[in-house]
Amino acid sequence: MNVTTTITGTTARLTPRGEIDFHTLPPLHSAVDRLPSHVTDLLWDLEHLTFTDVAGLHLLFGTAPYGHARFQTTVTNLRDQPLQLLFMAADLFPAAYEVARLIPHTPAGLAAPRT
């Protein structure tokens, strides 16, 4: 797993390339763990992410230390497969996977559970 890190002020942009699964989580956690203490906002740029399984959900929504609770976490540039996984998780488990928190500009109701 190759991860590019760019820090601007208090925001760190992490850009992984490839796939996220439980085998590729350690380098992602290491990249986050190496961030300076002044960083408070974590932006995952997933433009080059080709696939993720439930490990991606654990990375983005997990509890500390894996969820990295010290950060306000958001994502950008989601491709179809990771976006569909997020929406499916939000649809099935809305209390656990609040997509509007992760993707602040999600249109109201887009990730709301079906009744």
N, CA, C and O atoms as a GROMACS GRO file, in nm:
protein
  460
    1MET      N    1   0.086  -0.117   0.000
    1MET     CA    2   0.000   0.000   0.000
    1MET      C    3   0.090   0.123   0.000
    1MET      O    4   0.175   0.139   0.087
    2ASN      N    5   0.069   0.208  -0.099
    2ASN     CA    6   0.140   0.335  -0.109
    2ASN      C    7   0.046   0.445  -0.062
    2ASN      O    8  -0.066   0.456  -0.113
    3VAL      N    9   0.090   0.528   0.034
    3VAL     CA   10   0.008   0.636   0.087
    3VAL      C   11   0.086   0.766   0.078
    3VAL      O   12   0.198   0.776   0.130
    4THR      N   13   0.028   0.865   0.012
    4THR     CA   14   0.088   0.998   0.005
    4THR      C   15   0.022   1.085   0.111
    4THR      O   16  -0.100   1.086   0.124
    5THR      N   17   0.104   1.158   0.186
    5THR     CA   18   0.053   1.246   0.290
    5THR      C   19   0.092   1.390   0.257
    5THR      O   20   0.208   1.420   0.228
    6THR      N   21  -0.007   1.480   0.262
    6THR     CA   22   0.015   1.622   0.242
    6THR      C   23  -0.047   1.695   0.361
    6THR      O   24  -0.163   1.673   0.394
    7ILE      N   25   0.032   1.780   0.424
    7ILE     CA   26  -0.018   1.855   0.539
    7ILE      C   27  -0.023   2.003   0.504
    7ILE      O   28   0.075   2.062   0.459
    8THR      N   29  -0.141   2.061   0.526
    8THR     CA   30  -0.162   2.204   0.506
    8THR      C   31  -0.228   2.258   0.632
    8THR      O   32  -0.345   2.228   0.659
    9GLY      N   33  -0.155   2.335   0.709
    9GLY     CA   34  -0.209   2.387   0.835
    9GLY      C   35  -0.240   2.273   0.930
    9GLY      O   36  -0.152   2.194   0.965
   10THR      N   37  -0.366   2.265   0.972
   10THR     CA   38  -0.408   2.159   1.064
   10THR      C   39  -0.475   2.042   0.993
   10THR      O   40  -0.531   1.954   1.058
   11THR      N   41  -0.469   2.040   0.860
   11THR     CA   42  -0.533   1.934   0.782
   11THR      C   43  -0.428   1.845   0.717
   11THR      O   44  -0.333   1.892   0.655
   12ALA      N   45  -0.448   1.715   0.731
   12ALA     CA   46  -0.365   1.616   0.662
   12ALA      C   47  -0.451   1.547   0.558
   12ALA      O   48  -0.560   1.499   0.588
   13ARG      N   49  -0.401   1.543   0.435
   13ARG     CA   50  -0.467   1.470   0.326
   13ARG      C   51  -0.386   1.344   0.302
   13ARG      O   52  -0.269   1.349   0.265
   14LEU      N   53  -0.451   1.228   0.323
   14LEU     CA   54  -0.387   1.100   0.298
   14LEU      C   55  -0.450   1.040   0.173
   14LEU      O   56  -0.572   1.028   0.162
   15THR      N   57  -0.364   1.003   0.079
   15THR     CA   58  -0.409   0.950  -0.049
   15THR      C   59  -0.352   0.810  -0.069
   15THR      O   60  -0.238   0.795  -0.113
   16PRO      N   61  -0.430   0.706  -0.036
   16PRO     CA   62  -0.383   0.570  -0.059
   16PRO      C   63  -0.404   0.530  -0.206
   16PRO      O   64  -0.493   0.582  -0.273
   17ARG      N   65  -0.322   0.439  -0.252
   17ARG     CA   66  -0.335   0.386  -0.388
   17ARG      C   67  -0.349   0.235  -0.379
   17ARG      O   68  -0.274   0.167  -0.309
   18GLY      N   69  -0.449   0.184  -0.452
   18GLY     CA   70  -0.471   0.039  -0.452
   18GLY      C   71  -0.600   0.000  -0.386
   18GLY      O   72  -0.704   0.060  -0.410
   19GLU      N   73  -0.592  -0.102  -0.300
   19GLU     CA   74  -0.709  -0.158  -0.235
   19GLU      C   75  -0.692  -0.151  -0.084
   19GLU      O   76  -0.581  -0.156  -0.032
   20ILE      N   77  -0.806  -0.137  -0.013
   20ILE     CA   78  -0.804  -0.145   0.133
   20ILE      C   79  -0.870  -0.275   0.174
   20ILE      O   80  -0.987  -0.300   0.144
   21ASP      N   81  -0.792  -0.356   0.245
   21ASP     CA   82  -0.844  -0.476   0.308
   21ASP      C   83  -0.766  -0.492   0.439
   21ASP      O   84  -0.684  -0.406   0.472
   22PHE      N   85  -0.789  -0.598   0.512
   22PHE     CA   86  -0.723  -0.610   0.642
   22PHE      C   87  -0.571  -0.626   0.630
   22PHE      O   88  -0.500  -0.600   0.727
   23HIS      N   89  -0.521  -0.666   0.514
   23HIS     CA   90  -0.376  -0.678   0.495
   23HIS      C   91  -0.312  -0.542   0.468
   23HIS      O   92  -0.193  -0.525   0.495
   24THR      N   93  -0.388  -0.448   0.416
   24THR     CA   94  -0.330  -0.317   0.384
   24THR      C   95  -0.360  -0.212   0.491
   24THR      O   96  -0.317  -0.097   0.476
   25LEU      N   97  -0.432  -0.248   0.596
   25LEU     CA   98  -0.460  -0.152   0.704
   25LEU      C   99  -0.336  -0.106   0.780
   25LEU      O  100  -0.328   0.013   0.811
   26PRO      N  101  -0.241  -0.192   0.813
   26PRO     CA  102  -0.126  -0.145   0.893
   26PRO      C  103  -0.052  -0.023   0.833
   26PRO      O  104  -0.022   0.069   0.909
   27PRO      N  105  -0.022  -0.019   0.702
   27PRO     CA  106   0.045   0.101   0.652
   27PRO      C  107  -0.043   0.226   0.660
   27PRO      O  108   0.007   0.337   0.676
   28LEU      N  109  -0.175   0.208   0.649
   28LEU     CA  110  -0.265   0.322   0.662
   28LEU      C  111  -0.268   0.374   0.805
   28LEU      O  112  -0.264   0.494   0.828
   29HIS      N  113  -0.274   0.283   0.901
   29HIS     CA  114  -0.270   0.323   1.042
   29HIS      C  115  -0.136   0.390   1.074
   29HIS      O  116  -0.132   0.488   1.148
   30SER      N  117  -0.029   0.337   1.019
   30SER     CA  118   0.104   0.397   1.043
   30SER      C  119   0.111   0.538   0.988
   30SER      O  120   0.169   0.626   1.051
   31ALA      N  121   0.054   0.559   0.870
   31ALA     CA  122   0.055   0.694   0.811
   31ALA      C  123  -0.019   0.792   0.901
   31ALA      O  124   0.024   0.906   0.918
   32VAL      N  125  -0.131   0.749   0.958
   32VAL     CA  126  -0.207   0.835   1.048
   32VAL      C  127  -0.131   0.856   1.178
   32VAL      O  128  -0.126   0.968   1.230
   33ASP      N  129  -0.072   0.751   1.231
   33ASP     CA  130   0.001   0.760   1.358
   33ASP      C  131   0.121   0.854   1.349
   33ASP      O  132   0.162   0.911   1.450
   34ARG      N  133   0.178   0.869   1.231
   34ARG     CA  134   0.294   0.955   1.212
   34ARG      C  135   0.259   1.104   1.195
   34ARG      O  136   0.349   1.188   1.188
   35LEU      N  137   0.130   1.136   1.190
   35LEU     CA  138   0.091   1.275   1.171
   35LEU      C  139   0.132   1.360   1.292
   35LEU      O  140   0.124   1.313   1.406
   36PRO      N  141   0.175   1.484   1.267
   36PRO     CA  142   0.213   1.571   1.378
   36PRO      C  143   0.094   1.600   1.470
   36PRO      O  144  -0.021   1.590   1.428
   37SER      N  145   0.123   1.635   1.592
   37SER     CA  146   0.018   1.655   1.693
   37SER      C  147  -0.071   1.775   1.663
   37SER      O  148  -0.183   1.782   1.715
   38HIS      N  149  -0.026   1.870   1.581
   38HIS     CA  150  -0.110   1.987   1.551
   38HIS      C  151  -0.219   1.957   1.449
   38HIS      O  152  -0.309   2.039   1.429
   39VAL      N  153  -0.213   1.841   1.384
   39VAL     CA  154  -0.314   1.804   1.284
   39VAL      C  155  -0.443   1.762   1.355
   39VAL      O  156  -0.442   1.674   1.441
   40THR      N  157  -0.553   1.826   1.318
   40THR     CA  158  -0.684   1.795   1.378
   40THR      C  159  -0.785   1.745   1.275
   40THR      O  160  -0.885   1.683   1.311
   41ASP      N  161  -0.760   1.770   1.148
   41ASP     CA  162  -0.851   1.730   1.041
   41ASP      C  163  -0.782   1.630   0.950
   41ASP      O  164  -0.671   1.653   0.901
   42LEU      N  165  -0.848   1.518   0.930
   42LEU     CA  166  -0.794   1.410   0.847
   42LEU      C  167  -0.884   1.393   0.725
   42LEU      O  168  -1.002   1.360   0.739
   43LEU      N  169  -0.830   1.416   0.608
   43LEU     CA  170  -0.904   1.402   0.483
   43LEU      C  171  -0.846   1.284   0.407
   43LEU      O  172  -0.730   1.284   0.366
   44TRP      N  173  -0.929   1.183   0.388
   44TRP     CA  174  -0.889   1.068   0.307
   44TRP      C  175  -0.927   1.098   0.162
   44TRP      O  176  -1.046   1.110   0.131
   45ASP      N  177  -0.830   1.112   0.075
   45ASP     CA  178  -0.854   1.132  -0.067
   45ASP      C  179  -0.850   0.994  -0.132
   45ASP      O  180  -0.743   0.935  -0.146
   46LEU      N  181  -0.966   0.944  -0.170
   46LEU     CA  182  -0.976   0.805  -0.218
   46LEU      C  183  -0.987   0.794  -0.370
   46LEU      O  184  -1.041   0.697  -0.422
   47GLU      N  185  -0.935   0.893  -0.439
   47GLU     CA  186  -0.940   0.895  -0.586
   47GLU      C  187  -0.872   0.772  -0.647
   47GLU      O  188  -0.917   0.722  -0.750
   48HIS      N  189  -0.765   0.723  -0.585
   48HIS     CA  190  -0.689   0.611  -0.641
   48HIS      C  191  -0.720   0.479  -0.572
   48HIS      O  192  -0.647   0.381  -0.588
   49LEU      N  193  -0.829   0.477  -0.494
   49LEU     CA  194  -0.871   0.354  -0.427
   49LEU      C  195  -0.958   0.275  -0.523
   49LEU      O  196  -1.064   0.321  -0.565
   50THR      N  197  -0.913   0.156  -0.558
   50THR     CA  198  -0.987   0.075  -0.655
   50THR      C  199  -1.089  -0.017  -0.591
   50THR      O  200  -1.186  -0.058  -0.655
   51PHE      N  201  -1.067  -0.051  -0.463
   51PHE     CA  202  -1.157  -0.145  -0.396
   51PHE      C  203  -1.137  -0.132  -0.246
   51PHE      O  204  -1.027  -0.106  -0.198
   52THR      N  205  -1.245  -0.151  -0.172
   52THR     CA  206  -1.234  -0.169  -0.027
   52THR      C  207  -1.341  -0.267   0.018
   52THR      O  208  -1.449  -0.277  -0.040
   53ASP      N  209  -1.306  -0.339   0.123
   53ASP     CA  210  -1.405  -0.425   0.185
   53ASP      C  211  -1.438  -0.365   0.322
   53ASP      O  212  -1.418  -0.245   0.342
   54VAL      N  213  -1.487  -0.444   0.414
   54VAL     CA  214  -1.527  -0.393   0.545
   54VAL      C  215  -1.409  -0.328   0.618
   54VAL      O  216  -1.431  -0.248   0.709
   55ALA      N  217  -1.287  -0.360   0.582
   55ALA     CA  218  -1.170  -0.298   0.644
   55ALA      C  219  -1.172  -0.146   0.621
   55ALA      O  220  -1.130  -0.071   0.709
   56GLY      N  221  -1.219  -0.103   0.507
   56GLY     CA  222  -1.230   0.041   0.481
   56GLY      C  223  -1.329   0.107   0.575
   56GLY      O  224  -1.307   0.220   0.618
   57LEU      N  225  -1.437   0.038   0.606
   57LEU     CA  226  -1.533   0.090   0.703
   57LEU      C  227  -1.470   0.100   0.841
   57LEU      O  228  -1.491   0.198   0.913
   58HIS      N  229  -1.392   0.000   0.879
   58HIS     CA  230  -1.324   0.003   1.008
   58HIS      C  231  -1.225   0.120   1.012
   58HIS      O  232  -1.212   0.186   1.115
   59LEU      N  233  -1.157   0.144   0.904
   59LEU     CA  234  -1.061   0.254   0.898
   59LEU      C  235  -1.132   0.389   0.915
   59LEU      O  236  -1.084   0.474   0.990
   60LEU      N  237  -1.243   0.408   0.847
   60LEU     CA  238  -1.310   0.537   0.847
   60LEU      C  239  -1.402   0.559   0.967
   60LEU      O  240  -1.420   0.672   1.011
   61PHE      N  241  -1.460   0.452   1.020
   61PHE     CA  242  -1.559   0.465   1.127
   61PHE      C  243  -1.520   0.398   1.258
   61PHE      O  244  -1.592   0.410   1.357
   62GLY      N  245  -1.408   0.329   1.260
   62GLY     CA  246  -1.371   0.254   1.379
   62GLY      C  247  -1.342   0.342   1.499
   62GLY      O  248  -1.325   0.463   1.486
   63THR      N  249  -1.335   0.279   1.615
   63THR     CA  250  -1.302   0.352   1.737
   63THR      C  251  -1.151   0.354   1.755
   63THR      O  252  -1.078   0.278   1.691
   64ALA      N  253  -1.105   0.439   1.842
   64ALA     CA  254  -0.962   0.453   1.867
   64ALA      C  255  -0.905   0.318   1.913
   64ALA      O  256  -0.976   0.245   1.982
   65PRO      N  257  -0.783   0.282   1.877
   65PRO     CA  258  -0.690   0.362   1.801
   65PRO      C  259  -0.713   0.357   1.650
   65PRO      O  260  -0.659   0.440   1.578
   66TYR      N  261  -0.792   0.261   1.603
   66TYR     CA  262  -0.806   0.247   1.459
   66TYR      C  263  -0.892   0.355   1.395
   66TYR      O  264  -0.873   0.386   1.278
   67GLY      N  265  -0.984   0.411   1.468
   67GLY     CA  266  -1.067   0.518   1.414
   67GLY      C  267  -1.003   0.654   1.427
   67GLY      O  268  -1.052   0.752   1.372
   68HIS      N  269  -0.892   0.660   1.502
   68HIS     CA  270  -0.818   0.785   1.517
   68HIS      C  271  -0.910   0.897   1.564
   68HIS      O  272  -0.933   0.995   1.493
   69ALA      N  273  -0.960   0.882   1.685
   69ALA     CA  274  -1.062   0.970   1.740
   69ALA      C  275  -1.018   1.115   1.755
   69ALA      O  276  -1.103   1.203   1.769
   70ARG      N  277  -0.888   1.144   1.751
   70ARG     CA  278  -0.845   1.283   1.768
   70ARG      C  279  -0.873   1.369   1.645
   70ARG      O  280  -0.854   1.490   1.650
   71PHE      N  281  -0.916   1.310   1.536
   71PHE     CA  282  -0.935   1.382   1.411
   71PHE      C  283  -1.081   1.398   1.373
   71PHE      O  284  -1.165   1.313   1.403
   72GLN      N  285  -1.110   1.508   1.308
   72GLN     CA  286  -1.235   1.523   1.233
   72GLN      C  287  -1.206   1.458   1.098
   72GLN      O  288  -1.126   1.511   1.021
   73THR      N  289  -1.268   1.347   1.070
   73THR     CA  290  -1.237   1.268   0.950
   73THR      C  291  -1.341   1.289   0.842
   73THR      O  292  -1.462   1.282   0.867
   74THR      N  293  -1.294   1.316   0.720
   74THR     CA  294  -1.380   1.326   0.603
   74THR      C  295  -1.314   1.252   0.487
   74THR      O  296  -1.195   1.218   0.492
   75VAL      N  297  -1.393   1.228   0.382
   75VAL     CA  298  -1.339   1.164   0.261
   75VAL      C  299  -1.376   1.247   0.140
   75VAL      O  300  -1.471   1.324   0.141
   76THR      N  301  -1.298   1.230   0.035
   76THR     CA  302  -1.324   1.297  -0.091
   76THR      C  303  -1.286   1.204  -0.205
   76THR      O  304  -1.211   1.108  -0.187
   77ASN      N  305  -1.338   1.234  -0.322
   77ASN     CA  306  -1.305   1.162  -0.446
   77ASN      C  307  -1.335   1.012  -0.440
   77ASN      O  308  -1.256   0.930  -0.487
   78LEU      N  309  -1.449   0.977  -0.381
   78LEU     CA  310  -1.487   0.836  -0.374
   78LEU      C  311  -1.526   0.784  -0.512
   78LEU      O  312  -1.601   0.848  -0.585
   79ARG      N  313  -1.474   0.669  -0.545
   79ARG     CA  314  -1.512   0.601  -0.669
   79ARG      C  315  -1.635   0.516  -0.640
   79ARG      O  316  -1.678   0.504  -0.525
   80ASP      N  317  -1.690   0.458  -0.743
   80ASP     CA  318  -1.819   0.388  -0.732
   80ASP      C  319  -1.822   0.278  -0.626
   80ASP      O  320  -1.911   0.278  -0.541
   81GLN      N  321  -1.727   0.185  -0.628
   81GLN     CA  322  -1.734   0.071  -0.536
   81GLN      C  323  -1.724   0.114  -0.390
   81GLN      O  324  -1.808   0.072  -0.311
   82PRO      N  325  -1.626   0.196  -0.351
   82PRO     CA  326  -1.622   0.238  -0.211
   82PRO      C  327  -1.745   0.321  -0.170
   82PRO      O  328  -1.793   0.309  -0.057
   83LEU      N  329  -1.795   0.403  -0.261
   83LEU     CA  330  -1.914   0.484  -0.231
   83LEU      C  331  -2.036   0.394  -0.210
   83LEU      O  332  -2.114   0.416  -0.118
   84GLN      N  333  -2.052   0.294  -0.295
   84GLN     CA  334  -2.164   0.202  -0.280
   84GLN      C  335  -2.155   0.124  -0.149
   84GLN      O  336  -2.257   0.098  -0.084
   85LEU      N  337  -2.034   0.086  -0.109
   85LEU     CA  338  -2.016   0.016   0.018
   85LEU      C  339  -2.056   0.107   0.134
   85LEU      O  340  -2.124   0.062   0.226
   86LEU      N  341  -2.015   0.234   0.131
   86LEU     CA  342  -2.054   0.328   0.236
   86LEU      C  343  -2.205   0.345   0.244
   86LEU      O  344  -2.262   0.343   0.353
   87PHE      N  345  -2.270   0.361   0.129
   87PHE     CA  346  -2.415   0.379   0.130
   87PHE      C  347  -2.488   0.253   0.175
   87PHE      O  348  -2.590   0.262   0.244
   88MET      N  349  -2.437   0.137   0.138
   88MET     CA  350  -2.498   0.012   0.182
   88MET      C  351  -2.484  -0.002   0.335
   88MET      O  352  -2.579  -0.040   0.403
   89ALA      N  353  -2.366   0.028   0.387
   89ALA     CA  354  -2.346   0.020   0.532
   89ALA      C  355  -2.436   0.119   0.604
   89ALA      O  356  -2.493   0.086   0.708
   90ALA      N  357  -2.449   0.240   0.550
   90ALA     CA  358  -2.535   0.342   0.613
   90ALA      C  359  -2.681   0.301   0.607
   90ALA      O  360  -2.758   0.329   0.699
   91ASP      N  361  -2.719   0.236   0.499
   91ASP     CA  362  -2.857   0.191   0.484
   91ASP      C  363  -2.889   0.080   0.584
   91ASP      O  364  -2.997   0.079   0.643
   92LEU      N  365  -2.796  -0.014   0.603
   92LEU     CA  366  -2.818  -0.127   0.692
   92LEU      C  367  -2.798  -0.093   0.839
   92LEU      O  368  -2.867  -0.145   0.926
   93PHE      N  369  -2.701  -0.005   0.866
   93PHE     CA  370  -2.664   0.028   1.004
   93PHE      C  371  -2.646   0.179   1.018
   93PHE      O  372  -2.534   0.225   1.038
   94PRO      N  373  -2.754   0.256   1.010
   94PRO     CA  374  -2.742   0.403   1.008
   94PRO      C  375  -2.678   0.462   1.133
   94PRO      O  376  -2.612   0.565   1.125
   95ALA      N  377  -2.697   0.401   1.248
   95ALA     CA  378  -2.638   0.456   1.370
   95ALA      C  379  -2.487   0.439   1.372
   95ALA      O  380  -2.416   0.521   1.430
   96ALA      N  381  -2.437   0.334   1.310
   96ALA     CA  382  -2.293   0.306   1.310
   96ALA      C  383  -2.219   0.374   1.196
   96ALA      O  384  -2.102   0.410   1.211
   97TYR      N  385  -2.285   0.393   1.084
   97TYR     CA  386  -2.218   0.447   0.965
   97TYR      C  387  -2.290   0.573   0.918
   97TYR      O  388  -2.370   0.570   0.825
   98GLU      N  389  -2.260   0.682   0.983
   98GLU     CA  390  -2.322   0.811   0.952
   98GLU      C  391  -2.244   0.876   0.837
   98GLU      O  392  -2.146   0.948   0.859
   99VAL      N  393  -2.290   0.851   0.715
   99VAL     CA  394  -2.220   0.898   0.596
   99VAL      C  395  -2.215   1.050   0.589
   99VAL      O  396  -2.117   1.106   0.540
  100ALA      N  397  -2.318   1.117   0.638
  100ALA     CA  398  -2.320   1.264   0.634
  100ALA      C  399  -2.206   1.324   0.715
  100ALA      O  400  -2.161   1.434   0.685
  101ARG      N  401  -2.158   1.253   0.818
  101ARG     CA  402  -2.044   1.302   0.896
  101ARG      C  403  -1.916   1.286   0.816
  101ARG      O  404  -1.828   1.372   0.820
  102LEU      N  405  -1.906   1.176   0.744
  102LEU     CA  406  -1.785   1.145   0.670
  102LEU      C  407  -1.777   1.223   0.539
  102LEU      O  408  -1.669   1.263   0.496
  103ILE      N  409  -1.893   1.243   0.476
  103ILE     CA  410  -1.902   1.317   0.351
  103ILE      C  411  -1.995   1.435   0.378
  103ILE      O  412  -2.115   1.424   0.353
  104PRO      N  413  -1.943   1.546   0.428
  104PRO     CA  414  -2.029   1.655   0.476
  104PRO      C  415  -2.127   1.711   0.374
  104PRO      O  416  -2.232   1.764   0.412
  105HIS      N  417  -2.097   1.701   0.248
  105HIS     CA  418  -2.184   1.759   0.147
  105HIS      C  419  -2.280   1.658   0.085
  105HIS      O  420  -2.327   1.677  -0.027
  106THR      N  421  -2.311   1.551   0.160
  106THR     CA  422  -2.406   1.450   0.113
  106THR      C  423  -2.545   1.514   0.111
  106THR      O  424  -2.590   1.566   0.213
  107PRO      N  425  -2.614   1.510  -0.003
  107PRO     CA  426  -2.750   1.566  -0.007
  107PRO      C  427  -2.840   1.498   0.096
  107PRO      O  428  -2.832   1.377   0.116
  108ALA      N  429  -2.924   1.576   0.159
  108ALA     CA  430  -3.015   1.524   0.262
  108ALA      C  431  -3.096   1.409   0.206
  108ALA      O  432  -3.154   1.419   0.098
  109GLY      N  433  -3.101   1.300   0.279
  109GLY     CA  434  -3.182   1.185   0.240
  109GLY      C  435  -3.114   1.088   0.147
  109GLY      O  436  -3.165   0.978   0.128
  110LEU      N  437  -3.001   1.124   0.088
  110LEU     CA  438  -2.936   1.035  -0.007
  110LEU      C  439  -2.892   0.905   0.060
  110LEU      O  440  -2.904   0.798   0.002
  111ALA      N  441  -2.841   0.915   0.181
  111ALA     CA  442  -2.795   0.795   0.250
  111ALA      C  443  -2.891   0.753   0.361
  111ALA      O  444  -2.856   0.675   0.449
  112ALA      N  445  -3.012   0.806   0.355
  112ALA     CA  446  -3.110   0.772   0.458
  112ALA      C  447  -3.158   0.629   0.439
  112ALA      O  448  -3.168   0.581   0.326
  113PRO      N  449  -3.188   0.562   0.549
  113PRO     CA  450  -3.237   0.424   0.537
  113PRO      C  451  -3.372   0.418   0.467
  113PRO      O  452  -3.456   0.507   0.481
  114ARG      N  453  -3.389   0.311   0.390
  114ARG     CA  454  -3.518   0.289   0.323
  114ARG      C  455  -3.617   0.234   0.424
  114ARG      O  456  -3.581   0.158   0.514
  115THR      N  457  -3.742   0.274   0.410
  115THR     CA  458  -3.845   0.223   0.500
  115THR      C  459  -3.940   0.132   0.426
  115THR      O  460  -4.034   0.079   0.485
   0.00000   0.00000   0.00000
